[in-house]
């Protein structure tokens, strides 16, 4: 069996980096669209998607988010209409 060409893992890594960029950018752009203005620092922290190197660190971040009493500017992202496609009326 022939070894995998060096280019294949590099292309896969590039694709995964691009996917992560999209997954990080999408909630910010949707929240800005729904809010009608750029997000301030507080709102951006509510929309962030942290990269944790352990389950414990992610759970710590999640608990910190739940303690926050500020409502999320992108609460509409959890609605069924957003899950089943982007039907923007603006």
PDB file of N, CA, C and O in Angstrom:
ATOM      1  N   UNK A   1       0.845  -1.175   0.000  1.00  0.00           N
ATOM      2  CA  UNK A   1       0.000   0.000   0.000  1.00  0.00           C
ATOM      3  C   UNK A   1       0.892   1.241   0.000  1.00  0.00           C
ATOM      4  O   UNK A   1       1.839   1.318   0.783  1.00  0.00           O
ATOM      5  N   UNK A   2       0.605   2.198  -0.855  1.00  0.00           N
ATOM      6  CA  UNK A   2       1.425   3.402  -0.992  1.00  0.00           C
ATOM      7  C   UNK A   2       1.134   4.381   0.144  1.00  0.00           C
ATOM      8  O   UNK A   2      -0.001   4.452   0.614  1.00  0.00           O
ATOM      9  N   UNK A   3       2.130   5.130   0.589  1.00  0.00           N
ATOM     10  CA  UNK A   3       1.893   6.133   1.631  1.00  0.00           C
ATOM     11  C   UNK A   3       1.042   7.286   1.090  1.00  0.00           C
ATOM     12  O   UNK A   3       0.999   7.545  -0.112  1.00  0.00           O
ATOM     13  N   UNK A   4       0.380   7.955   2.004  1.00  0.00           N
ATOM     14  CA  UNK A   4      -0.450   9.106   1.632  1.00  0.00           C
ATOM     15  C   UNK A   4       0.478  10.239   1.187  1.00  0.00           C
ATOM     16  O   UNK A   4       1.444  10.547   1.885  1.00  0.00           O
ATOM     17  N   UNK A   5       0.203  10.857   0.050  1.00  0.00           N
ATOM     18  CA  UNK A   5       1.032  11.980  -0.387  1.00  0.00           C
ATOM     19  C   UNK A   5       0.989  13.121   0.634  1.00  0.00           C
ATOM     20  O   UNK A   5      -0.046  13.365   1.254  1.00  0.00           O
ATOM     21  N   UNK A   6       2.096  13.806   0.803  1.00  0.00           N
ATOM     22  CA  UNK A   6       2.211  14.883   1.792  1.00  0.00           C
ATOM     23  C   UNK A   6       1.160  15.974   1.581  1.00  0.00           C
ATOM     24  O   UNK A   6       0.737  16.625   2.536  1.00  0.00           O
ATOM     25  N   UNK A   7       0.749  16.167   0.358  1.00  0.00           N
ATOM     26  CA  UNK A   7      -0.211  17.223   0.047  1.00  0.00           C
ATOM     27  C   UNK A   7      -1.597  16.951   0.658  1.00  0.00           C
ATOM     28  O   UNK A   7      -2.311  17.895   0.995  1.00  0.00           O
ATOM     29  N   UNK A   8      -1.980  15.694   0.803  1.00  0.00           N
ATOM     30  CA  UNK A   8      -3.323  15.349   1.300  1.00  0.00           C
ATOM     31  C   UNK A   8      -3.549  15.851   2.727  1.00  0.00           C
ATOM     32  O   UNK A   8      -4.545  16.536   2.960  1.00  0.00           O
ATOM     33  N   UNK A   9      -2.665  15.542   3.708  1.00  0.00           N
ATOM     34  CA  UNK A   9      -2.901  16.065   5.056  1.00  0.00           C
ATOM     35  C   UNK A   9      -2.879  17.592   5.114  1.00  0.00           C
ATOM     36  O   UNK A   9      -3.595  18.195   5.913  1.00  0.00           O
ATOM     37  N   UNK A  10      -2.060  18.214   4.270  1.00  0.00           N
ATOM     38  CA  UNK A  10      -2.021  19.679   4.248  1.00  0.00           C
ATOM     39  C   UNK A  10      -3.333  20.257   3.729  1.00  0.00           C
ATOM     40  O   UNK A  10      -3.823  21.254   4.258  1.00  0.00           O
ATOM     41  N   UNK A  11      -3.901  19.640   2.702  1.00  0.00           N
ATOM     42  CA  UNK A  11      -5.188  20.101   2.176  1.00  0.00           C
ATOM     43  C   UNK A  11      -6.312  19.882   3.186  1.00  0.00           C
ATOM     44  O   UNK A  11      -7.190  20.733   3.330  1.00  0.00           O
ATOM     45  N   UNK A  12      -6.289  18.753   3.881  1.00  0.00           N
ATOM     46  CA  UNK A  12      -7.297  18.482   4.914  1.00  0.00           C
ATOM     47  C   UNK A  12      -7.169  19.498   6.043  1.00  0.00           C
ATOM     48  O   UNK A  12      -8.177  20.012   6.529  1.00  0.00           O
ATOM     49  N   UNK A  13      -5.946  19.790   6.465  1.00  0.00           N
ATOM     50  CA  UNK A  13      -5.732  20.779   7.527  1.00  0.00           C
ATOM     51  C   UNK A  13      -6.237  22.150   7.091  1.00  0.00           C
ATOM     52  O   UNK A  13      -6.877  22.848   7.878  1.00  0.00           O
ATOM     53  N   UNK A  14      -5.961  22.544   5.852  1.00  0.00           N
ATOM     54  CA  UNK A  14      -6.458  23.827   5.341  1.00  0.00           C
ATOM     55  C   UNK A  14      -7.981  23.861   5.335  1.00  0.00           C
ATOM     56  O   UNK A  14      -8.581  24.875   5.691  1.00  0.00           O
ATOM     57  N   UNK A  15      -8.605  22.767   4.934  1.00  0.00           N
ATOM     58  CA  UNK A  15     -10.069  22.705   4.911  1.00  0.00           C
ATOM     59  C   UNK A  15     -10.642  22.825   6.320  1.00  0.00           C
ATOM     60  O   UNK A  15     -11.647  23.507   6.521  1.00  0.00           O
ATOM     61  N   UNK A  16     -10.016  22.172   7.297  1.00  0.00           N
ATOM     62  CA  UNK A  16     -10.496  22.248   8.679  1.00  0.00           C
ATOM     63  C   UNK A  16     -10.324  23.650   9.255  1.00  0.00           C
ATOM     64  O   UNK A  16     -11.187  24.122   9.995  1.00  0.00           O
ATOM     65  N   UNK A  17      -9.235  24.314   8.928  1.00  0.00           N
ATOM     66  CA  UNK A  17      -9.031  25.693   9.389  1.00  0.00           C
ATOM     67  C   UNK A  17     -10.097  26.600   8.785  1.00  0.00           C
ATOM     68  O   UNK A  17     -10.657  27.446   9.483  1.00  0.00           O
ATOM     69  N   UNK A  18     -10.382  26.434   7.495  1.00  0.00           N
ATOM     70  CA  UNK A  18     -11.409  27.245   6.848  1.00  0.00           C
ATOM     71  C   UNK A  18     -12.783  26.986   7.466  1.00  0.00           C
ATOM     72  O   UNK A  18     -13.561  27.922   7.655  1.00  0.00           O
ATOM     73  N   UNK A  19     -13.087  25.736   7.780  1.00  0.00           N
ATOM     74  CA  UNK A  19     -14.360  25.403   8.422  1.00  0.00           C
ATOM     75  C   UNK A  19     -14.468  26.054   9.792  1.00  0.00           C
ATOM     76  O   UNK A  19     -15.521  26.582  10.149  1.00  0.00           O
ATOM     77  N   UNK A  20     -13.384  26.021  10.562  1.00  0.00           N
ATOM     78  CA  UNK A  20     -13.401  26.650  11.880  1.00  0.00           C
ATOM     79  C   UNK A  20     -13.630  28.157  11.763  1.00  0.00           C
ATOM     80  O   UNK A  20     -14.371  28.735  12.558  1.00  0.00           O
ATOM     81  N   UNK A  21     -13.002  28.791  10.781  1.00  0.00           N
ATOM     82  CA  UNK A  21     -13.187  30.229  10.574  1.00  0.00           C
ATOM     83  C   UNK A  21     -14.654  30.530  10.290  1.00  0.00           C
ATOM     84  O   UNK A  21     -15.210  31.487  10.831  1.00  0.00           O
ATOM     85  N   UNK A  22     -15.277  29.723   9.451  1.00  0.00           N
ATOM     86  CA  UNK A  22     -16.697  29.919   9.135  1.00  0.00           C
ATOM     87  C   UNK A  22     -17.550  29.731  10.383  1.00  0.00           C
ATOM     88  O   UNK A  22     -18.453  30.527  10.642  1.00  0.00           O
ATOM     89  N   UNK A  23     -17.271  28.686  11.158  1.00  0.00           N
ATOM     90  CA  UNK A  23     -18.061  28.419  12.365  1.00  0.00           C
ATOM     91  C   UNK A  23     -17.878  29.503  13.420  1.00  0.00           C
ATOM     92  O   UNK A  23     -18.791  29.751  14.208  1.00  0.00           O
ATOM     93  N   UNK A  24     -16.722  30.153  13.449  1.00  0.00           N
ATOM     94  CA  UNK A  24     -16.514  31.244  14.396  1.00  0.00           C
ATOM     95  C   UNK A  24     -17.153  32.537  13.900  1.00  0.00           C
ATOM     96  O   UNK A  24     -17.662  33.320  14.702  1.00  0.00           O
ATOM     97  N   UNK A  25     -17.131  32.769  12.595  1.00  0.00           N
ATOM     98  CA  UNK A  25     -17.626  34.030  12.046  1.00  0.00           C
ATOM     99  C   UNK A  25     -19.151  34.077  11.932  1.00  0.00           C
ATOM    100  O   UNK A  25     -19.747  35.140  12.106  1.00  0.00           O
ATOM    101  N   UNK A  26     -19.780  32.957  11.647  1.00  0.00           N
ATOM    102  CA  UNK A  26     -21.220  32.924  11.403  1.00  0.00           C
ATOM    103  C   UNK A  26     -22.052  33.473  12.561  1.00  0.00           C
ATOM    104  O   UNK A  26     -22.934  34.296  12.312  1.00  0.00           O
ATOM    105  N   UNK A  27     -21.824  33.065  13.817  1.00  0.00           N
ATOM    106  CA  UNK A  27     -22.655  33.629  14.893  1.00  0.00           C
ATOM    107  C   UNK A  27     -22.484  35.142  15.043  1.00  0.00           C
ATOM    108  O   UNK A  27     -23.454  35.845  15.324  1.00  0.00           O
ATOM    109  N   UNK A  28     -21.261  35.649  14.858  1.00  0.00           N
ATOM    110  CA  UNK A  28     -21.043  37.089  14.959  1.00  0.00           C
ATOM    111  C   UNK A  28     -21.797  37.832  13.860  1.00  0.00           C
ATOM    112  O   UNK A  28     -22.466  38.827  14.135  1.00  0.00           O
ATOM    113  N   UNK A  29     -21.696  37.362  12.629  1.00  0.00           N
ATOM    114  CA  UNK A  29     -22.365  38.061  11.534  1.00  0.00           C
ATOM    115  C   UNK A  29     -23.885  37.970  11.659  1.00  0.00           C
ATOM    116  O   UNK A  29     -24.584  38.933  11.345  1.00  0.00           O
ATOM    117  N   UNK A  30     -24.403  36.839  12.108  1.00  0.00           N
ATOM    118  CA  UNK A  30     -25.851  36.720  12.306  1.00  0.00           C
ATOM    119  C   UNK A  30     -26.324  37.630  13.436  1.00  0.00           C
ATOM    120  O   UNK A  30     -27.361  38.284  13.313  1.00  0.00           O
ATOM    121  N   UNK A  31     -25.569  37.677  14.539  1.00  0.00           N
ATOM    122  CA  UNK A  31     -25.951  38.543  15.660  1.00  0.00           C
ATOM    123  C   UNK A  31     -25.913  40.004  15.240  1.00  0.00           C
ATOM    124  O   UNK A  31     -26.796  40.776  15.614  1.00  0.00           O
ATOM    125  N   UNK A  32     -24.907  40.394  14.471  1.00  0.00           N
ATOM    126  CA  UNK A  32     -24.842  41.771  13.986  1.00  0.00           C
ATOM    127  C   UNK A  32     -26.000  42.062  13.039  1.00  0.00           C
ATOM    128  O   UNK A  32     -26.574  43.150  13.078  1.00  0.00           O
ATOM    129  N   UNK A  33     -26.343  41.106  12.196  1.00  0.00           N
ATOM    130  CA  UNK A  33     -27.466  41.299  11.282  1.00  0.00           C
ATOM    131  C   UNK A  33     -28.773  41.450  12.055  1.00  0.00           C
ATOM    132  O   UNK A  33     -29.561  42.353  11.775  1.00  0.00           O
ATOM    133  N   UNK A  34     -29.001  40.570  13.023  1.00  0.00           N
ATOM    134  CA  UNK A  34     -30.246  40.614  13.791  1.00  0.00           C
ATOM    135  C   UNK A  34     -30.326  41.853  14.667  1.00  0.00           C
ATOM    136  O   UNK A  34     -31.413  42.387  14.888  1.00  0.00           O
ATOM    137  N   UNK A  35     -29.179  42.320  15.171  1.00  0.00           N
ATOM    138  CA  UNK A  35     -29.142  43.506  16.022  1.00  0.00           C
ATOM    139  C   UNK A  35     -29.141  44.782  15.194  1.00  0.00           C
ATOM    140  O   UNK A  35     -29.554  45.835  15.681  1.00  0.00           O
ATOM    141  N   UNK A  36     -28.687  44.702  13.963  1.00  0.00           N
ATOM    142  CA  UNK A  36     -28.647  45.874  13.100  1.00  0.00           C
ATOM    143  C   UNK A  36     -27.460  46.782  13.334  1.00  0.00           C
ATOM    144  O   UNK A  36     -27.422  47.896  12.810  1.00  0.00           O
ATOM    145  N   UNK A  37     -26.487  46.329  14.112  1.00  0.00           N
ATOM    146  CA  UNK A  37     -25.310  47.149  14.421  1.00  0.00           C
ATOM    147  C   UNK A  37     -24.150  46.232  14.783  1.00  0.00           C
ATOM    148  O   UNK A  37     -24.354  45.071  15.139  1.00  0.00           O
ATOM    149  N   UNK A  38     -22.924  46.762  14.690  1.00  0.00           N
ATOM    150  CA  UNK A  38     -21.774  45.952  15.122  1.00  0.00           C
ATOM    151  C   UNK A  38     -21.871  45.613  16.610  1.00  0.00           C
ATOM    152  O   UNK A  38     -22.413  46.392  17.394  1.00  0.00           O
ATOM    153  N   UNK A  39     -21.351  44.462  16.990  1.00  0.00           N
ATOM    154  CA  UNK A  39     -21.393  44.029  18.385  1.00  0.00           C
ATOM    155  C   UNK A  39     -20.357  44.776  19.210  1.00  0.00           C
ATOM    156  O   UNK A  39     -19.225  44.983  18.771  1.00  0.00           O
ATOM    157  N   UNK A  40     -20.758  45.178  20.412  1.00  0.00           N
ATOM    158  CA  UNK A  40     -19.767  45.748  21.325  1.00  0.00           C
ATOM    159  C   UNK A  40     -19.034  44.598  22.020  1.00  0.00           C
ATOM    160  O   UNK A  40     -19.351  43.431  21.789  1.00  0.00           O
ATOM    161  N   UNK A  41     -18.065  44.921  22.862  1.00  0.00           N
ATOM    162  CA  UNK A  41     -17.232  43.883  23.477  1.00  0.00           C
ATOM    163  C   UNK A  41     -18.050  42.928  24.344  1.00  0.00           C
ATOM    164  O   UNK A  41     -17.813  41.720  24.326  1.00  0.00           O
ATOM    165  N   UNK A  42     -19.009  43.459  25.101  1.00  0.00           N
ATOM    166  CA  UNK A  42     -19.833  42.615  25.968  1.00  0.00           C
ATOM    167  C   UNK A  42     -20.668  41.638  25.147  1.00  0.00           C
ATOM    168  O   UNK A  42     -20.735  40.451  25.466  1.00  0.00           O
ATOM    169  N   UNK A  43     -21.298  42.133  24.100  1.00  0.00           N
ATOM    170  CA  UNK A  43     -22.118  41.266  23.250  1.00  0.00           C
ATOM    171  C   UNK A  43     -21.259  40.235  22.526  1.00  0.00           C
ATOM    172  O   UNK A  43     -21.675  39.089  22.357  1.00  0.00           O
ATOM    173  N   UNK A  44     -20.073  40.633  22.103  1.00  0.00           N
ATOM    174  CA  UNK A  44     -19.186  39.698  21.404  1.00  0.00           C
ATOM    175  C   UNK A  44     -18.792  38.538  22.308  1.00  0.00           C
ATOM    176  O   UNK A  44     -18.660  37.407  21.841  1.00  0.00           O
ATOM    177  N   UNK A  45     -18.604  38.807  23.598  1.00  0.00           N
ATOM    178  CA  UNK A  45     -18.252  37.733  24.532  1.00  0.00           C
ATOM    179  C   UNK A  45     -19.412  36.756  24.711  1.00  0.00           C
ATOM    180  O   UNK A  45     -19.191  35.578  24.996  1.00  0.00           O
ATOM    181  N   UNK A  46     -20.642  37.236  24.545  1.00  0.00           N
ATOM    182  CA  UNK A  46     -21.804  36.353  24.668  1.00  0.00           C
ATOM    183  C   UNK A  46     -21.957  35.437  23.453  1.00  0.00           C
ATOM    184  O   UNK A  46     -22.591  34.386  23.543  1.00  0.00           O
ATOM    185  N   UNK A  47     -21.384  35.832  22.330  1.00  0.00           N
ATOM    186  CA  UNK A  47     -21.515  35.070  21.098  1.00  0.00           C
ATOM    187  C   UNK A  47     -20.290  34.196  20.838  1.00  0.00           C
ATOM    188  O   UNK A  47     -20.326  33.340  19.955  1.00  0.00           O
ATOM    189  N   UNK A  48     -19.218  34.396  21.584  1.00  0.00           N
ATOM    190  CA  UNK A  48     -17.953  33.713  21.305  1.00  0.00           C
ATOM    191  C   UNK A  48     -18.078  32.193  21.353  1.00  0.00           C
ATOM    192  O   UNK A  48     -18.934  31.643  22.046  1.00  0.00           O
ATOM    193  N   UNK A  49     -17.217  31.541  20.611  1.00  0.00           N
ATOM    194  CA  UNK A  49     -17.128  30.076  20.594  1.00  0.00           C
ATOM    195  C   UNK A  49     -15.700  29.719  20.976  1.00  0.00           C
ATOM    196  O   UNK A  49     -14.823  29.687  20.112  1.00  0.00           O
ATOM    197  N   UNK A  50     -15.453  29.454  22.238  1.00  0.00           N
ATOM    198  CA  UNK A  50     -14.069  29.235  22.661  1.00  0.00           C
ATOM    199  C   UNK A  50     -13.509  27.892  22.204  1.00  0.00           C
ATOM    200  O   UNK A  50     -14.233  26.907  22.056  1.00  0.00           O
ATOM    201  N   UNK A  51     -12.220  27.890  21.991  1.00  0.00           N
ATOM    202  CA  UNK A  51     -11.517  26.637  21.698  1.00  0.00           C
ATOM    203  C   UNK A  51     -10.856  26.205  22.995  1.00  0.00           C
ATOM    204  O   UNK A  51      -9.920  26.855  23.461  1.00  0.00           O
ATOM    205  N   UNK A  52     -11.326  25.130  23.575  1.00  0.00           N
ATOM    206  CA  UNK A  52     -10.784  24.631  24.837  1.00  0.00           C
ATOM    207  C   UNK A  52      -9.974  23.378  24.575  1.00  0.00           C
ATOM    208  O   UNK A  52     -10.344  22.538  23.755  1.00  0.00           O
ATOM    209  N   UNK A  53      -8.862  23.268  25.287  1.00  0.00           N
ATOM    210  CA  UNK A  53      -8.036  22.074  25.094  1.00  0.00           C
ATOM    211  C   UNK A  53      -8.404  20.949  26.050  1.00  0.00           C
ATOM    212  O   UNK A  53      -7.776  19.890  26.043  1.00  0.00           O
ATOM    213  N   UNK A  54      -9.432  21.183  26.882  1.00  0.00           N
ATOM    214  CA  UNK A  54      -9.903  20.108  27.753  1.00  0.00           C
ATOM    215  C   UNK A  54     -11.397  20.295  28.025  1.00  0.00           C
ATOM    216  O   UNK A  54     -11.928  21.402  27.930  1.00  0.00           O
ATOM    217  N   UNK A  55     -12.048  19.207  28.360  1.00  0.00           N
ATOM    218  CA  UNK A  55     -13.474  19.245  28.665  1.00  0.00           C
ATOM    219  C   UNK A  55     -13.735  20.116  29.891  1.00  0.00           C
ATOM    220  O   UNK A  55     -14.731  20.837  29.949  1.00  0.00           O
ATOM    221  N   UNK A  56     -12.826  20.045  30.877  1.00  0.00           N
ATOM    222  CA  UNK A  56     -12.994  20.813  32.113  1.00  0.00           C
ATOM    223  C   UNK A  56     -12.973  22.315  31.833  1.00  0.00           C
ATOM    224  O   UNK A  56     -13.769  23.059  32.404  1.00  0.00           O
ATOM    225  N   UNK A  57     -12.072  22.765  30.962  1.00  0.00           N
ATOM    226  CA  UNK A  57     -12.006  24.193  30.631  1.00  0.00           C
ATOM    227  C   UNK A  57     -13.267  24.642  29.901  1.00  0.00           C
ATOM    228  O   UNK A  57     -13.754  25.751  30.125  1.00  0.00           O
ATOM    229  N   UNK A  58     -13.795  23.788  29.032  1.00  0.00           N
ATOM    230  CA  UNK A  58     -15.030  24.130  28.342  1.00  0.00           C
ATOM    231  C   UNK A  58     -16.188  24.220  29.328  1.00  0.00           C
ATOM    232  O   UNK A  58     -17.000  25.142  29.249  1.00  0.00           O
ATOM    233  N   UNK A  59     -16.271  23.269  30.257  1.00  0.00           N
ATOM    234  CA  UNK A  59     -17.330  23.301  31.268  1.00  0.00           C
ATOM    235  C   UNK A  59     -17.220  24.551  32.132  1.00  0.00           C
ATOM    236  O   UNK A  59     -18.237  25.140  32.499  1.00  0.00           O
ATOM    237  N   UNK A  60     -15.999  24.961  32.459  1.00  0.00           N
ATOM    238  CA  UNK A  60     -15.783  26.187  33.234  1.00  0.00           C
ATOM    239  C   UNK A  60     -16.288  27.405  32.456  1.00  0.00           C
ATOM    240  O   UNK A  60     -16.944  28.278  33.024  1.00  0.00           O
ATOM    241  N   UNK A  61     -15.980  27.461  31.155  1.00  0.00           N
ATOM    242  CA  UNK A  61     -16.457  28.560  30.325  1.00  0.00           C
ATOM    243  C   UNK A  61     -17.980  28.552  30.254  1.00  0.00           C
ATOM    244  O   UNK A  61     -18.615  29.603  30.329  1.00  0.00           O
ATOM    245  N   UNK A  62     -18.567  27.355  30.109  1.00  0.00           N
ATOM    246  CA  UNK A  62     -20.018  27.230  30.004  1.00  0.00           C
ATOM    247  C   UNK A  62     -20.710  27.722  31.273  1.00  0.00           C
ATOM    248  O   UNK A  62     -21.718  28.425  31.194  1.00  0.00           O
ATOM    249  N   UNK A  63     -20.179  27.361  32.440  1.00  0.00           N
ATOM    250  CA  UNK A  63     -20.765  27.818  33.704  1.00  0.00           C
ATOM    251  C   UNK A  63     -20.674  29.330  33.831  1.00  0.00           C
ATOM    252  O   UNK A  63     -21.600  29.979  34.318  1.00  0.00           O
ATOM    253  N   UNK A  64     -19.552  29.885  33.391  1.00  0.00           N
ATOM    254  CA  UNK A  64     -19.371  31.337  33.437  1.00  0.00           C
ATOM    255  C   UNK A  64     -20.401  32.026  32.544  1.00  0.00           C
ATOM    256  O   UNK A  64     -20.943  33.068  32.911  1.00  0.00           O
ATOM    257  N   UNK A  65     -20.671  31.448  31.371  1.00  0.00           N
ATOM    258  CA  UNK A  65     -21.665  32.013  30.468  1.00  0.00           C
ATOM    259  C   UNK A  65     -23.063  31.944  31.076  1.00  0.00           C
ATOM    260  O   UNK A  65     -23.847  32.883  30.937  1.00  0.00           O
ATOM    261  N   UNK A  66     -23.378  30.842  31.745  1.00  0.00           N
ATOM    262  CA  UNK A  66     -24.705  30.688  32.337  1.00  0.00           C
ATOM    263  C   UNK A  66     -24.925  31.653  33.490  1.00  0.00           C
ATOM    264  O   UNK A  66     -26.055  32.073  33.741  1.00  0.00           O
ATOM    265  N   UNK A  67     -23.845  32.012  34.202  1.00  0.00           N
ATOM    266  CA  UNK A  67     -23.969  32.959  35.312  1.00  0.00           C
ATOM    267  C   UNK A  67     -24.221  34.372  34.829  1.00  0.00           C
ATOM    268  O   UNK A  67     -24.737  35.204  35.576  1.00  0.00           O
ATOM    269  N   UNK A  68     -23.866  34.647  33.604  1.00  0.00           N
ATOM    270  CA  UNK A  68     -24.059  35.986  33.060  1.00  0.00           C
ATOM    271  C   UNK A  68     -25.555  36.275  32.990  1.00  0.00           C
ATOM    272  O   UNK A  68     -26.324  35.480  32.450  1.00  0.00           O
ATOM    273  N   UNK A  69     -25.955  37.406  33.534  1.00  0.00           N
ATOM    274  CA  UNK A  69     -27.381  37.740  33.544  1.00  0.00           C
ATOM    275  C   UNK A  69     -27.783  38.554  32.323  1.00  0.00           C
ATOM    276  O   UNK A  69     -28.964  38.848  32.139  1.00  0.00           O
ATOM    277  N   UNK A  70     -26.816  38.922  31.485  1.00  0.00           N
ATOM    278  CA  UNK A  70     -27.108  39.713  30.304  1.00  0.00           C
ATOM    279  C   UNK A  70     -27.697  38.821  29.220  1.00  0.00           C
ATOM    280  O   UNK A  70     -27.107  37.794  28.883  1.00  0.00           O
ATOM    281  N   UNK A  71     -28.852  39.193  28.666  1.00  0.00           N
ATOM    282  CA  UNK A  71     -29.413  38.372  27.592  1.00  0.00           C
ATOM    283  C   UNK A  71     -28.543  38.436  26.342  1.00  0.00           C
ATOM    284  O   UNK A  71     -27.958  39.474  26.032  1.00  0.00           O
ATOM    285  N   UNK A  72     -28.469  37.355  25.653  1.00  0.00           N
ATOM    286  CA  UNK A  72     -27.645  37.273  24.450  1.00  0.00           C
ATOM    287  C   UNK A  72     -28.276  38.060  23.312  1.00  0.00           C
ATOM    288  O   UNK A  72     -29.489  37.995  23.116  1.00  0.00           O
ATOM    289  N   UNK A  73     -27.469  38.805  22.558  1.00  0.00           N
ATOM    290  CA  UNK A  73     -28.024  39.552  21.426  1.00  0.00           C
ATOM    291  C   UNK A  73     -28.408  38.642  20.270  1.00  0.00           C
ATOM    292  O   UNK A  73     -29.061  39.084  19.325  1.00  0.00           O
ATOM    293  N   UNK A  74     -28.018  37.396  20.334  1.00  0.00           N
ATOM    294  CA  UNK A  74     -28.331  36.487  19.219  1.00  0.00           C
ATOM    295  C   UNK A  74     -29.264  35.379  19.679  1.00  0.00           C
ATOM    296  O   UNK A  74     -29.148  34.243  19.219  1.00  0.00           O
ATOM    297  N   UNK A  75     -30.179  35.691  20.574  1.00  0.00           N
ATOM    298  CA  UNK A  75     -31.102  34.669  21.064  1.00  0.00           C
ATOM    299  C   UNK A  75     -31.940  34.086  19.932  1.00  0.00           C
ATOM    300  O   UNK A  75     -32.372  32.936  20.002  1.00  0.00           O
ATOM    301  N   UNK A  76     -32.164  34.868  18.909  1.00  0.00           N
ATOM    302  CA  UNK A  76     -32.952  34.377  17.775  1.00  0.00           C
ATOM    303  C   UNK A  76     -32.242  33.271  17.016  1.00  0.00           C
ATOM    304  O   UNK A  76     -32.879  32.541  16.257  1.00  0.00           O
ATOM    305  N   UNK A  77     -30.934  33.130  17.204  1.00  0.00           N
ATOM    306  CA  UNK A  77     -30.204  32.057  16.524  1.00  0.00           C
ATOM    307  C   UNK A  77     -30.670  30.684  16.989  1.00  0.00           C
ATOM    308  O   UNK A  77     -30.471  29.691  16.289  1.00  0.00           O
ATOM    309  N   UNK A  78     -31.286  30.621  18.162  1.00  0.00           N
ATOM    310  CA  UNK A  78     -31.762  29.343  18.690  1.00  0.00           C
ATOM    311  C   UNK A  78     -33.176  29.027  18.220  1.00  0.00           C
ATOM    312  O   UNK A  78     -33.713  27.965  18.535  1.00  0.00           O
ATOM    313  N   UNK A  79     -33.776  29.936  17.476  1.00  0.00           N
ATOM    314  CA  UNK A  79     -35.144  29.698  17.034  1.00  0.00           C
ATOM    315  C   UNK A  79     -35.173  28.696  15.883  1.00  0.00           C
ATOM    316  O   UNK A  79     -34.211  28.603  15.121  1.00  0.00           O
ATOM    317  N   UNK A  80     -36.261  27.951  15.751  1.00  0.00           N
ATOM    318  CA  UNK A  80     -36.360  26.964  14.667  1.00  0.00           C
ATOM    319  C   UNK A  80     -36.215  27.576  13.282  1.00  0.00           C
ATOM    320  O   UNK A  80     -35.699  26.920  12.376  1.00  0.00           O
ATOM    321  N   UNK A  81     -36.659  28.823  13.095  1.00  0.00           N
ATOM    322  CA  UNK A  81     -36.544  29.427  11.764  1.00  0.00           C
ATOM    323  C   UNK A  81     -35.096  29.616  11.357  1.00  0.00           C
ATOM    324  O   UNK A  81     -34.775  29.534  10.172  1.00  0.00           O
ATOM    325  N   UNK A  82     -34.219  29.866  12.312  1.00  0.00           N
ATOM    326  CA  UNK A  82     -32.797  30.017  11.987  1.00  0.00           C
ATOM    327  C   UNK A  82     -32.141  28.668  11.748  1.00  0.00           C
ATOM    328  O   UNK A  82     -31.193  28.570  10.968  1.00  0.00           O
ATOM    329  N   UNK A  83     -32.628  27.642  12.399  1.00  0.00           N
ATOM    330  CA  UNK A  83     -32.031  26.322  12.240  1.00  0.00           C
ATOM    331  C   UNK A  83     -32.314  25.773  10.847  1.00  0.00           C
ATOM    332  O   UNK A  83     -31.477  25.073  10.277  1.00  0.00           O
ATOM    333  N   UNK A  84     -33.482  26.082  10.294  1.00  0.00           N
ATOM    334  CA  UNK A  84     -33.892  25.498   9.022  1.00  0.00           C
ATOM    335  C   UNK A  84     -33.617  26.392   7.823  1.00  0.00           C
ATOM    336  O   UNK A  84     -34.238  26.216   6.774  1.00  0.00           O
ATOM    337  N   UNK A  85     -32.716  27.329   7.950  1.00  0.00           N
ATOM    338  CA  UNK A  85     -32.337  28.134   6.788  1.00  0.00           C
ATOM    339  C   UNK A  85     -32.388  29.610   7.080  1.00  0.00           C
ATOM    340  O   UNK A  85     -32.990  30.060   8.055  1.00  0.00           O
ATOM    341  N   UNK A  86     -31.747  30.339   6.222  1.00  0.00           N
ATOM    342  CA  UNK A  86     -31.688  31.784   6.385  1.00  0.00           C
ATOM    343  C   UNK A  86     -32.720  32.411   5.470  1.00  0.00           C
ATOM    344  O   UNK A  86     -32.550  32.441   4.251  1.00  0.00           O
ATOM    345  N   UNK A  87     -33.783  32.908   6.060  1.00  0.00           N
ATOM    346  CA  UNK A  87     -34.843  33.573   5.318  1.00  0.00           C
ATOM    347  C   UNK A  87     -34.900  35.010   5.807  1.00  0.00           C
ATOM    348  O   UNK A  87     -35.757  35.380   6.609  1.00  0.00           O
ATOM    349  N   UNK A  88     -33.976  35.803   5.311  1.00  0.00           N
ATOM    350  CA  UNK A  88     -33.879  37.189   5.765  1.00  0.00           C
ATOM    351  C   UNK A  88     -34.905  38.035   5.043  1.00  0.00           C
ATOM    352  O   UNK A  88     -35.123  37.884   3.841  1.00  0.00           O
ATOM    353  N   UNK A  89     -35.536  38.934   5.795  1.00  0.00           N
ATOM    354  CA  UNK A  89     -36.552  39.790   5.205  1.00  0.00           C
ATOM    355  C   UNK A  89     -36.051  41.211   5.008  1.00  0.00           C
ATOM    356  O   UNK A  89     -36.777  42.052   4.479  1.00  0.00           O
ATOM    357  N   UNK A  90     -34.827  41.491   5.424  1.00  0.00           N
ATOM    358  CA  UNK A  90     -34.295  42.855   5.257  1.00  0.00           C
ATOM    359  C   UNK A  90     -33.583  42.980   3.952  1.00  0.00           C
ATOM    360  O   UNK A  90     -33.067  44.050   3.630  1.00  0.00           O
TER     361      UNK A  90
END
